[in-house]
């Protein structure tokens, strides 16, 4: 979890390179500014939150389910959440472990945070991207399935 928090902090920090340019291997000028993983703003209509979502897997205030793409024992939903991917990621990596959910190694870049999680026989993963909307908003894709208690 510490590694993901450090990654979240690095993703949220401004670039230290000042956006300067430098030569690339083919002699062209390359930008040192990191590429954002922001995605276009979705205007999906909210739906009722999926009943399969564990009650002890909280989402940030204002989260609205917009799609439930469950199939068989594999559940997947999309949520629209106020705030940036970094805001949502900080909430998830702080709140979920308090409720007994173990997180994986995780990964974060500007505009994107992803990780896996597990508790007992329930395992899943999430990926959250900042959407380019007038107000900061993120899209969370959350997948969950039942697994064998001994699986890693």
Residue frames as qw, qx, qy, qz and C-alpha x, y, z in Angstrom:
[[0.000, 0.886, 0.464, 0.000, 0.00, 0.00, 0.00],
 [0.327, -0.743, 0.102, 0.575, 2.87, 2.38, 0.75],
 [0.387, -0.055, 0.594, 0.703, 4.16, 1.94, -2.81],
 [0.142, 0.643, 0.651, 0.379, 0.77, 2.91, -4.29],
 [0.194, -0.912, -0.260, 0.252, 0.51, 5.98, -2.04],
 [0.379, -0.522, 0.337, 0.686, 3.97, 7.07, -3.20],
 [0.299, 0.230, 0.692, 0.616, 2.90, 6.50, -6.81],
 [0.011, 0.827, 0.555, 0.092, -0.26, 8.53, -6.24],
 [0.280, -0.833, -0.018, 0.477, 1.78, 11.39, -4.79],
 [0.373, -0.276, 0.528, 0.711, 4.19, 11.29, -7.73],
 [0.228, 0.475, 0.720, 0.453, 1.33, 11.24, -10.24],
 [0.082, -0.899, -0.428, 0.040, -0.29, 14.26, -8.61],
 [0.404, -0.655, 0.106, 0.629, 2.95, 16.27, -8.36],
 [0.468, 0.850, -0.084, -0.228, 3.87, 18.71, -11.12],
 [0.886, 0.296, -0.022, 0.357, 6.64, 17.68, -13.48],
 [0.497, -0.721, 0.116, 0.468, 10.06, 18.86, -12.33],
 [0.611, 0.108, 0.446, 0.645, 11.39, 19.10, -15.87],
 [0.056, 0.558, 0.040, -0.827, 9.61, 22.38, -16.52],
 [0.676, 0.613, 0.361, -0.193, 8.16, 20.95, -19.73],
 [0.025, -0.721, 0.500, 0.479, 11.47, 21.51, -21.49],
 [0.881, 0.444, -0.048, -0.157, 12.32, 19.90, -24.78],
 [0.401, -0.584, 0.662, 0.244, 15.25, 17.71, -25.60],
 [0.454, 0.424, -0.633, -0.462, 16.47, 15.74, -28.59],
 [0.917, -0.047, 0.303, -0.255, 15.12, 12.23, -29.15],
 [0.670, -0.231, 0.620, 0.337, 17.07, 9.35, -30.68],
 [0.579, 0.516, 0.509, 0.372, 15.95, 10.36, -34.20],
 [0.339, 0.079, 0.078, 0.934, 17.10, 13.98, -33.72],
 [0.216, -0.659, -0.430, -0.577, 13.56, 15.36, -33.30],
 [0.111, -0.348, 0.459, -0.810, 12.63, 17.45, -30.29],
 [0.487, -0.363, -0.793, -0.044, 10.80, 15.47, -27.58],
 [0.395, -0.660, 0.062, -0.636, 8.65, 16.85, -24.75],
 [0.275, 0.154, -0.844, 0.434, 9.56, 15.78, -21.22],
 [0.504, -0.140, 0.288, -0.802, 6.05, 16.43, -19.90],
 [0.237, 0.051, 0.967, -0.081, 4.29, 13.17, -18.93],
 [0.336, -0.184, -0.613, -0.691, 1.31, 12.11, -21.02],
 [0.465, -0.076, 0.500, -0.727, -1.96, 12.21, -19.07],
 [0.002, -0.146, -0.978, -0.148, -4.27, 9.19, -19.07],
 [0.367, 0.331, 0.351, -0.796, -7.36, 11.42, -19.02],
 [0.194, 0.289, 0.872, 0.344, -10.29, 10.12, -21.05],
 [0.168, -0.323, -0.338, -0.868, -13.23, 11.94, -22.69],
 [0.341, -0.020, 0.512, -0.788, -16.14, 12.98, -20.48],
 [0.118, -0.254, -0.935, -0.216, -18.94, 10.40, -20.41],
 [0.410, -0.133, 0.070, -0.900, -22.57, 11.42, -20.25],
 [0.361, -0.145, -0.917, -0.085, -23.80, 8.01, -19.14],
 [0.563, -0.506, -0.138, -0.639, -27.12, 7.85, -17.30],
 [0.189, -0.358, 0.785, -0.470, -26.89, 6.71, -13.66],
 [0.696, -0.167, -0.628, -0.305, -28.35, 3.30, -12.79],
 [0.760, -0.594, 0.089, -0.248, -29.15, 1.60, -9.48],
 [0.087, -0.656, 0.744, -0.090, -25.95, 0.45, -7.76],
 [0.661, 0.128, -0.716, -0.182, -25.31, -3.25, -8.40],
 [0.799, -0.502, 0.042, -0.329, -26.56, -5.57, -5.65],
 [0.936, 0.036, -0.211, 0.279, -23.37, -7.67, -5.90],
 [0.256, 0.670, -0.340, 0.608, -21.18, -4.76, -4.68],
 [0.581, -0.276, -0.644, 0.415, -19.92, -5.72, -1.19],
 [0.286, -0.905, -0.272, -0.157, -21.32, -3.40, 1.50],
 [0.593, -0.710, 0.110, 0.364, -17.86, -3.06, 3.07],
 [0.568, 0.107, 0.366, 0.730, -16.26, -1.84, -0.20],
 [0.073, 0.829, 0.326, -0.448, -17.09, 1.88, 0.03],
 [0.488, 0.479, 0.319, 0.657, -16.89, 4.32, -2.85],
 [0.186, -0.073, -0.166, 0.966, -16.29, 8.07, -2.55],
 [0.228, 0.589, 0.500, -0.592, -19.24, 10.36, -1.90],
 [0.402, 0.630, -0.120, -0.653, -21.21, 11.13, -5.05],
 [0.106, -0.212, 0.901, 0.363, -20.30, 7.88, -6.84],
 [0.713, 0.318, 0.191, -0.595, -22.99, 6.80, -9.31],
 [0.553, 0.016, 0.796, 0.246, -23.15, 3.48, -11.12],
 [0.401, 0.546, -0.215, -0.704, -23.53, 3.98, -14.88],
 [0.705, 0.314, -0.548, -0.324, -23.14, 0.42, -16.20],
 [0.675, -0.327, 0.634, -0.190, -23.30, -3.16, -14.93],
 [0.604, 0.490, -0.549, -0.306, -21.52, -5.52, -17.31],
 [0.523, -0.329, 0.751, -0.230, -21.74, -8.64, -15.16],
 [0.741, 0.280, -0.491, -0.364, -21.58, -12.01, -16.84],
 [0.808, -0.078, -0.575, 0.099, -21.89, -15.27, -14.94],
 [0.690, -0.573, -0.284, 0.340, -19.76, -15.21, -11.80],
 [0.461, 0.014, 0.042, 0.886, -17.70, -12.26, -13.08],
 [0.013, -0.891, -0.431, 0.141, -19.11, -8.88, -12.06],
 [0.422, 0.000, 0.120, 0.899, -18.02, -5.56, -13.54],
 [0.041, 0.885, 0.458, -0.067, -19.49, -2.11, -13.17],
 [0.380, 0.347, 0.037, 0.857, -18.59, 1.41, -14.18],
 [0.275, -0.780, -0.448, 0.340, -19.03, 4.35, -11.81],
 [0.247, 0.700, 0.030, 0.670, -18.84, 8.12, -12.36],
 [0.599, -0.577, -0.361, 0.421, -17.22, 9.76, -9.33],
 [0.051, 0.988, -0.028, 0.143, -16.55, 13.45, -8.58],
 [0.468, -0.758, 0.409, 0.197, -12.82, 14.26, -8.40],
 [0.395, 0.660, -0.608, -0.195, -9.66, 13.23, -10.21],
 [0.883, 0.070, -0.464, 0.009, -8.30, 9.70, -10.51],
 [0.371, 0.303, -0.614, 0.628, -5.70, 10.61, -7.89],
 [0.427, -0.304, 0.318, -0.790, -8.48, 11.76, -5.48],
 [0.901, -0.073, -0.139, -0.405, -10.44, 8.54, -6.00],
 [0.760, 0.241, -0.555, 0.236, -7.30, 6.39, -5.75],
 [0.070, 0.366, -0.589, 0.717, -6.31, 8.00, -2.43],
 [0.672, -0.232, 0.191, -0.677, -9.79, 7.27, -1.06],
 [0.933, 0.058, -0.289, -0.205, -9.73, 3.61, -2.15],
 [0.668, 0.257, -0.576, 0.394, -6.20, 2.83, -0.86],
 [0.084, -0.340, 0.521, -0.778, -7.01, 4.51, 2.45],
 [0.653, -0.151, 0.216, -0.711, -10.54, 3.25, 3.14],
 [0.870, 0.098, -0.404, -0.266, -10.57, -0.29, 1.75],
 [0.518, 0.211, -0.737, 0.380, -7.72, -1.64, 3.95],
 [0.263, -0.248, 0.493, -0.791, -9.52, -0.22, 7.02],
 [0.803, 0.007, 0.122, -0.584, -12.33, -2.67, 6.19],
 [0.752, -0.227, 0.618, 0.005, -10.03, -5.68, 5.76],
 [0.794, 0.602, 0.081, 0.004, -9.43, -5.54, 2.00],
 [0.616, -0.419, 0.396, 0.537, -5.85, -6.36, 0.98],
 [0.463, 0.834, -0.090, -0.285, -4.52, -4.36, -1.96],
 [0.895, 0.235, 0.114, 0.360, -2.02, -5.49, -4.60],
 [0.570, -0.180, 0.091, 0.797, 1.06, -3.61, -5.75],
 [0.182, 0.876, 0.332, -0.299, -0.91, -1.04, -7.74],
 [0.483, 0.147, 0.334, 0.796, 0.12, 1.45, -10.38],
 [0.078, 0.877, 0.343, -0.329, -0.51, 5.16, -10.87],
 [0.416, 0.167, 0.316, 0.836, 0.22, 7.68, -13.60],
 [0.155, 0.211, 0.103, -0.960, -1.18, 11.16, -14.20],
 [0.584, 0.119, -0.185, -0.782, -4.91, 10.67, -14.70],
 [0.829, 0.015, -0.495, -0.259, -4.94, 6.92, -13.97],
 [0.300, -0.444, 0.748, -0.392, -4.79, 4.63, -10.92],
 [0.846, 0.007, -0.409, -0.342, -5.24, 0.86, -10.88],
 [0.158, -0.412, 0.825, -0.353, -4.84, -1.96, -8.39],
 [0.609, -0.179, -0.741, -0.219, -6.16, -5.35, -7.34],
 [0.380, -0.401, 0.477, -0.683, -7.82, -6.22, -4.04],
 [0.596, -0.087, -0.790, -0.114, -8.94, -9.25, -2.09],
 [0.404, -0.327, 0.543, -0.660, -10.83, -10.28, 1.01],
 [0.691, 0.007, 0.661, -0.293, -11.55, -13.94, 1.75],
 [0.551, 0.213, 0.752, 0.295, -12.97, -15.56, -1.36],
 [0.358, 0.887, 0.287, -0.047, -13.71, -12.25, -3.13],
 [0.511, -0.295, 0.298, 0.750, -11.07, -10.78, -5.43],
 [0.410, 0.839, 0.357, 0.034, -11.13, -7.97, -7.92],
 [0.489, -0.045, 0.154, 0.858, -9.42, -5.08, -9.58],
 [0.154, 0.890, 0.341, -0.260, -10.13, -1.47, -10.29],
 [0.459, 0.136, 0.263, 0.838, -8.99, 1.10, -12.79],
 [0.019, 0.868, 0.380, -0.319, -9.87, 4.75, -12.41],
 [0.451, 0.251, 0.288, 0.806, -9.26, 7.45, -15.03],
 [0.039, 0.524, 0.207, -0.825, -9.80, 11.18, -14.83],
 [0.409, 0.632, 0.605, 0.259, -12.40, 12.32, -17.37],
 [0.212, 0.004, 0.124, 0.969, -11.97, 15.60, -19.23],
 [0.114, -0.737, -0.653, -0.132, -15.20, 17.21, -17.98],
 [0.007, -0.785, -0.001, -0.620, -15.96, 20.82, -16.96],
 [0.560, -0.672, 0.343, -0.343, -15.83, 19.69, -13.30],
 [0.081, 0.445, -0.890, 0.051, -13.22, 17.11, -12.18],
 [0.880, -0.029, 0.196, -0.432, -14.75, 13.66, -12.53],
 [0.067, -0.428, 0.891, 0.137, -13.43, 10.13, -12.83],
 [0.855, 0.085, -0.300, -0.415, -14.57, 6.87, -14.34],
 [0.366, -0.420, 0.803, -0.213, -14.05, 3.81, -12.14],
 [0.781, 0.128, -0.521, -0.320, -14.17, 0.33, -13.67],
 [0.421, -0.422, 0.689, -0.412, -14.59, -2.18, -10.85],
 [0.736, 0.123, -0.602, -0.283, -14.43, -5.95, -11.38],
 [0.460, -0.388, 0.663, -0.446, -15.17, -8.60, -8.76],
 [0.777, 0.068, -0.546, -0.304, -15.40, -12.39, -8.70],
 [0.827, -0.459, 0.269, -0.180, -15.49, -15.28, -6.25],
 [0.498, 0.558, -0.659, 0.078, -12.18, -17.15, -6.04],
 [0.841, -0.218, -0.472, 0.149, -10.87, -20.10, -4.11],
 [0.480, -0.875, 0.060, -0.014, -9.68, -19.03, -0.62],
 [0.756, -0.379, 0.313, 0.433, -6.22, -20.47, -1.36],
 [0.608, 0.598, 0.254, 0.456, -5.78, -18.67, -4.74],
 [0.405, -0.534, -0.035, 0.741, -3.34, -15.76, -4.89]]
